[in-house]
Amino acid sequence: MNARRLLPFGLFFAMAACRGPQGAPLPPRTVCQNRSAGLGPRDVINVVVFNEGALSGEFRIGEDGTIDYPYLRRLVVAGMQASEVAEAIRNGLAEQTPENPTGHSVLTNPNVRVEIKELNSRRISVLGQVQHPGVFPHTQCLTVTQAVSIAGGFTALAEKNQVRVTRIDRQGNRRTFVLRVEDIVEGRAADFDLEPGDVIFVPESIT
């Protein structure tokens, strides 16, 4: 007996939607967390210390995850939220802490604000048959359908059910997932969560 006939139709369809030709099995969806992954190398932050122009300005996070901040030298900020960086700078300027190697306070009760200027550590690429191919910021909870929308949507030549997402994991392994995005849009398949560094390629239809 054909093994395919042993599967309920809905279950078989769902399995087919999760793997395309030469595509890796899709990872399970995770519960989206509101908390951002934090700052990383090459991100740019804007530090504002009220009434202290010499301590305010833009700082690019180095590959080692630090910024070179006045009085505090190399301050590790990778993985932090903007508010946490502001707190670290505030504490470092006002108290005798590990962030302040001078051993004495620089300011009394400093008012510090940190804003994210550029998120260069978390990007995705959307290429192929979309209206505006390019590199875009990866935001928390971004899915493949949202990424295609950010890139202007599909062109008339797009093969919507053969969209490929290439990902390199933390061990350096490359995996490619083949997604049926038209089925996702029409509610027949689950959306796909993107990770920073993912490359989405929309091929041209051969028909």
Buried (B, 14 or more C-beta within 10 A) or exposed (E): EEEEEEEEEEEEBBEEBBBBEEBBEBBEEEEEEEEBBBBBBBBBBBBBBEEBEEBBEEBBBBEEBBBEBBBBBBBBBBEBBBEBBBBBBBBBBBEEBEBBEEEEBBBEEBEBBBEBBBBBBBBBBBBBBBEEBEEBBBBEEBBBBBBBBBBEEBBEEBBBBBBBBBBEEEEEEEEBBBBBBBBBBEEEBBBBBBBBBBBBBBBEBEE
